[in-house]
Amino acid sequence: MTERSRNKVKVFLDNLEEALERSGSFSRGIVGEVGADLESHIEDQRSKGISEEEAVDHALRQMGNPFELAHQMAREVVPSENRVYTSIRYAAASGVI
């Protein structure tokens, strides 16, 4: 990934982590899952022949505003030790499913 694309994703994820205002491990877990989802979406778009820059922009648009996403997740995602449960709750909260 180019430096510019990496920076766009990093800024989004940093803003999401800041906006979550939860315990460090919980926020890092959510940010990690969102980062993995972003990477997957970017790779999917790239496999369709879309440029990296466009794929990154598309993935970030799909996620929406990181502050609004964090607000929605704060209302709907309950911290859990069960990673699968948390992933399902995150996906449902963000409308990915």
N, C-alpha and C positions, 0 to 999 in steps of 0.2 A: 504494500500500500504506500502511496506517496506521502510525503511529510504533510502536505496540505490536507489530504483526506484523513490521515491519522489525527491531525490536530482538530478537525471538525468533530470527529467522533469523541475525542478526549474532552473537548469543551462541553459537548452534550452530556457525557457521562459525569463529568465533574459537577455540572449544574444539577443533574439529577441527584447525585449523592448529597450535595449541599442542601437541596430542597427537601430531601427525605426526613431530615432532622430526627433520625432514629439512632439506636445504638450503632456503634461502628461496625460490628460484625453483621448486623442485619442489613445496614445500608450497603456494605461491601458485597454482600450476597446478592442483593437485588441488582446492584450496578453490574456485577459479574454476569448475571443472567441476561440483563438487558444488552450488555456488550456482546454476549454470545449470540443473542437474537439478531442484533444489528449485523454482525459478521456474517451470519447465515443468510440474511436477507441480501446483503451486498454481494455475496458469492452467487446467490441465485440470480440476481440481476446481471451479474457479469457473465454467467453461463448463457444468458440470452443475447449476449453481444453488446450490452450496454457498457459504456465507458465507466471506468472506476469512479470518476468525479460525479457522473450522473447517478450511478448506483448508490453512492454514499448520500448524495442529496435526496434521492428517492427514499432511502431507508430512514433518514432523519425526519423527512416530512411525514412518513408513515407513523413514526413514534410520536410526533407532535411536539408541543412545548414541554421541555423537561420539568418545568415547575408545575404545570398543570397535571402532567403525568404523575409526579410525586404526590400532589394533593389528592388525586383520585386513588392512588395506591394506598395512601395513608388511611383513607376511609375504608378500603376494601381488603387490603392484604394484612393478615394477622401474622406476626412473627411466629415461626414454627421451626422446630428442629428437623422436621421432615422436609427435605429439599423438594421432593416430588410434589407434596401438598403445596408448598410455597410456589413452585413453578406453575402449577395449575391455577392457583389463585391469582398470580401475577398475570398470566395469559388471559384469564377471564377479565381481570380489571382493566387491562390495556386494550381489550377488544381484538387480540391477535387470533383467537380461536375462530 
